Amino acid sequence: MVSSEGLSAPLPPPQAATRQYGVTKPISTAGPTEADIQRTLELEKFLVDAGLYESKEDADKREEVLQRIGQIVKDWVKQLTRLRGYTDQMVEDANALIFTFGSYRLGVHGPGADIDTLCVGPSYVNREEDFFFILHNILAEMEEVTELQPVPDAHVPVMKFKFDGISIDLLYASISLLVVPEDLDISDVSLLYDVDEPTVRSLNGCRVADQILKLVPNIEHFCTTLRCLKFWAKRRGVYSNVTGFLGGVNWALLVARVCQLYPNAVPSMLVSRFFRVYTQWRWPNPVMLCAIEEDELGFSVWDPRKNPRDRTHHMPIITPAYPCMNSSYNVSQSTLRVMVEQFRYGNNICEEVELNKARWCALFEPYLFFESYKNYLQVDIVAADVDDLRAWKGWVESRLRQLTLMIERDTLGMLQCHPYPHEYVDTNKQCAHSAFFMGLQRKQGEKTQGQQFDIRGTVDEFRHSINMYLFWKPGMEIYVSHVRRRQLPPYVFPDGCKRPRPSRIMAQQQADKLPYDDGEVSVTGSGERHLKRKKDLDGVDVNQVMPLEKRQSLSPQPRDSVSPVIISDKASSASPEQSDKGFSMEVVESNKRPLLGEMEPEYASNSSTITNVTSKGSCDDAGFGSVAVSSEGNTRSVEGSSVGSNNQDICRAMYARQTRNLFQIMDAEMETCSKMDLKKH
């Protein structure tokens, strides 16, 4: 049932709540109280004041752009039909259609958001040559088109560009029809007949969006709630599919499921119930809006009983359109941990809002990522110009998730990573620059006294995978370095200024609230080495990059280098720098072959900076024992890891138990939430 009732409208009749949405019965069919309606009005006002709604002028411009793109693809198909010798009637009937999906189709896009679009064409117009070559060249010659970037090798092949200033992501699907009718039903399963996997994935964006809107009780309430939670996810740093968090379709599916469980709730109630449900959710139990359907077309659907790969998924969120897939396969153990902690944060704030102890603005406080960890990996991406950086950065960013997985694998899950999806730019660089950061901490609750985490080989493997980029150009470089919190560059902070160090009392209060504190650690490596060589730089700011041409040499002249060594808690040589909690660091002067990292004060050419972290004392004091990051001189080849096989064995055993009674388990989850509702009221 789709309802467009206003907040002041009477509650739906009792029989309206008897319909079951989704795979289980609702947790509660209760409608809103006066307090719930008032909180919803306050929430909607907050979203408007935050600028999350576009103006009518912008909306009209988007419609015009879509119409123009629609005409361009129609002309393109007619041109190809004529060139390939089809009859005049075929040329006249030749057609292509533009469909939208994603946030624009769901009605939750904001100002400046891109438009996800799908072009559906006839069977004789292919993706490889006709779309990514001929149509690409047509668009490249148009004055309205800028920043044109084809990505044919993506999981879902896409062409990205701006049309008259509006960002467009354009997919293509060639269906098994000679003529595409104007009234084509994109939800028709027969469209999937005799098409390849990329075409299925391209079509499913639109099919999933349409199914979501059909499966929620109230589209208006769904849209408001989704708009709110997308904004929350961006503020809290967990909105990014490419880095292992959740993207737009994932958040839409999670919100839609909560709408099914509370069919008569208004947005303020749905936001609160969202955090309550997913704080308690027992992952990897899947989130599903409808039953998974099999079909005679034979496409693989998500089923951990049959597909071994599906057993390794940490946070399954299943799409409702055939073939049903896990939309969140990118989620790792580390990113799941971060999201669950953020769900708990949101749940705590919403409970205070319901008790009138907090306002909605408290829910959207930005996450203080650079105050949450003591140690970080910094990934700097540089290129000769802005256009090269755009392509190079897209490639590197799409592989950052692999770095998280590699670290989890090589440290047996003991070193936890928090990739932060926000991009940072140092405008003082003489080259095009972009940087991403990753927080590091040892696994909480584990005794790791003196344990060393050597991830030099891991970073080296990651670097080699990055260098497989087919469109590499001179000047495209990546640098990975290990920095402590105090060594973070100024450009990651608001206004380019580091936040003042909080007082001891304030620091303790923040530590009680932050879930990712990893203790005091002393680090050797990039920061200390920069300070040691600062006299040799004659006043050059160690946070500034040298000119790009000075970083091209991969054969440094032999000289003494400052080479940190990996030490354990038993090492006592040299002159350790004592930290507040008994940690030490050791720097050894060496005449061995110098590191690439010694060539520049900030970057190591196309490699990582060697760093070490060593703990002395109890494991409770340490964030982690020792961390080393390097790719120089490491020639090991990773054949696999025992943690992977162990994880698969665990998943097999777990799913053997859980998949047999999946719906019973989900009913138990819902019963728990229902009891909490009754207790609260």
Secondary structure, 3 states (H helix, E strand, C coil): CCCCCCCCCCCCCHHHHHCCCCCCCCCCCCCCCHHHHHHHHHHHHHHHHCCCCCCHHHHHHHHHHHHHHHHHHHHHHHHHHHHCCCCHHHHHHCCCEEEEEHHHHHCCCCCCCCEEEEEEECCCCCHHHHHHHHHHHHHHCCCCEEEEEEECCCCCCEEEEEECCEEEEEEEEECCCCCCCCCCCCCCHHHHCCCCHHHHHHHHHHHHHHHHHHHCCCHHHHHHHHHHHHHHHHHCCCECCCCCCECHHHHHHHHHHHHHHCCCCCHHHHHHHHHHHHHHCCCCCCECCCCCCCCCCCCCCCCCCCCHHHHHCCCCEECCCCCCCECCCCCCHHHHHHHHHHHHHHHHHHHHHHCCCCCHHHHCCCCCHHHCCCEEEEEEEEECCHHHHHHHHHHHHHHHHHHHHHHHHHCCCCEEEEEEEEEECCCCCCCEEEEEEEEEEECCCCCCCCCEEECHHHHHHHHHHHCCCCCCCCCCEEEEEEEEHHHCCHHHCHHHCCCCCCCHHHHHHHHHHCCCCCCCCEEECHHHHHHHCHHHHCCCCCCCCCCHHHHCCCCCCCCCEEEECCCCCCCCCCCCCCCCCCCCCCEEEECCCCCHHHHCCCCCCCCECCCEEECCCCCCCCCCCEEECCCCCCCCCCCCCHHHHHHHHHHHHHHHHHHHHHHHHHHHHHHHHHHHHHHHC
